[in-house]
Amino acid sequence: MDVAGTGIDANGRRVVWLALLLTGLLATFAMVAHFWVRLVGLDRPRGLNIYFRLFALYELPYQLLLAGFVAGTLVLVGRSSRPDADEALALGGGNSPRFVHLAFLAIAVALVGIATTYWVMHGLLFSMDEFTVDFQARIFAHGDVAARVPWPWRSIGPALTPVFVNFDAAHGVWRSMYLPVYAAMKMPFVLLGAGELLNPLLTGASVLALGLAARRIWPDERARPWIAVALLATSSELLVTSGSGYTMPAHLLANLLWLWLYLRGDRWSWALALLVGGLALGLHNPFPHALFVAPFLVRLLRERRWGRLTSGVLAYAAASACWLAFLLQARSNVEGTGETLVTLFAWPSVRTLLLHVTNLTLLLTWHAPVLGILALIVVLRPWKPPAVIVDLAIGAGMTLVFFSFFPSTQGHGWGYRYAFQVLGSLALIAAEGVPVVARAIGASRTRAWMATGLALAVVVQLPLRLLQTERFVRPFAAGAAYVRSRPEPIVIVHGSGLWYGDDLIRNDPYLTRPIVLRGATLAPTAISQIRRVFPGRVAEVTSDQLLRIGMTPMASARR
């Protein structure tokens, strides 16, 4: 609605105000959460609280940056009483992004990911989630589904088994407890000795896939496809995670590739989309893709496209049955935890809901500050966006709601990794909201506002995030390297006094030397026997040795 011929879209302006206020409230909540975490001592290095320590150590500057950006935008909106008449940015026009330009940007993103792998992550698979899928990839590279543990070592299996690896004492084998597709994707890279290159390449391909999908959504526009691509490519979460060994880049690419094939509309593309979807369910766990694709299948039902709906339901049902059977087999020998797919989730308590609101703030502070504001505008605006944007928004919302039933923190992770698979969706949703801002404050102001937000992401957020990540990972990488560098073939690690010292048990599935043993699970008599069997070939690494190279001691008491 135009107010008194001024060119102002009053409804749009109200939505912009509301989106800014909600973003400001989330930034304020994040700052309160930061001080509360420090006040009650959740940030102290005890137990498995790396999520809270990372949050307390590093998030406050970005929360302040977001709050300042929101405040500046509120001033800008308040002063924009007579927007200019240039609506080029708002209404589109121009040629769609060329494939070659998108490809160059994708290559640049992949190169940043490779640099991050070596110079920020130090080549370390930081979390045991990352290590475990690499463990399984090495088993696949040997042509096996599970690796056999030699007889002399089976009696002390718990001492040499890495976290999240399933050791079957009855059959003397071990394997990952996760679904296998990502490990299978990594296998050829492992064979080439370049396993660390997979995620940077997947990340670059995700940027390309997003650009191709955006061209389908806005075929006659230049601005919005490039805005969506820029929002994804400047994401600190995307670029830092690209240097990790997480499965999340594969989930993101699978969802964006599926979206591009779906938007092409022809039969062959639909068949390929179902193939991609079936494989995506088995990447690591089925939920990231299932939550993404569900709204699109419901739309097929609403539009009575029976042929595609039937083929989709059959394909996904068959893939689900296959991967469920695999998962049950892989986890059939897990002992003592009582953990199942059902027990991982619980009805959210107030504490859990507050935790997940904190997670939501990470979606705002790990990306250009305009992303969250624009996405909220699309969700709040009274005008109906294109069907594909609606489905993407529903899928993103389902993902956030679904993981609110997961009562634990994400543990290790850069940004909010449980929502990583919908980062492309959020970038597309945000790009849809740009015309609303342009019609509320003017196109030229919107261009300046967008440029400022993206510049903050590239010039301020990303360099600082990379420096902080490198600083945090460095002592863990040094500890792992120290253990692996011992000349003795047997290394017993006494890491009970170390924060996440258990993660130093990182044996190769075929027990390539050195064989690393968890000292806390070995009785003194067992250590003596190992020394008798391997005279002069056993090293014991103490917590004090690892503390001297920078690893973190476990805090002695709670506050």
Buried (B, 14 or more C-beta within 10 A) or exposed (E): EEEEEEBBBEBBBBBBBBBBEBBBEBBBBBBEBBEEBBEEBBBBBBEEBBBBBBBBBBBBEBBBBBBEBBEEBBEBBEEBEEBEEEBBBBEBEEEBBEEEEBBEBBBEBBEBBBBBBEEBBBBBBBBBBBBBBBBBBBBBBEEBBBBBBEEEBBEBBBBBBBBBBBBBBEEBBBBBBBBBBBBBBBBBBBBEEEBBBBBBBBBBBBBBBBBBBBBBBBEEBBBBBBBBBBBBBBBBBBBBBBBBBBBBBBBBBBBBBBBBBBBBEEEEBBEBBBBBBBBBBBBBBBBBBBBBBBBBBEBBEEEEEEEBBEBBEEBBEEBBEBBBEBBEEBBEBBEEEEEEEEEEBEEBEEEBEBBBBBBBBBBBBBBBBBBBBBBBBBBBBEEEBEEBBBBBBBBBBBBBEBBBEBBEBBBBBBBBBBBBBBBBBBBBBBBBBBBBBBBBBBBBBBBEBBEBBBEBBBEBBBEBBBEBBBEBBBBBBBBBEBBBEBEBBBBBBBBEBBBBBBBBBBBBBEBEBBBBBBBBBBEEEBBEEBBEEEEEBBBBBBBEBBBEEEBBBBBEEEE
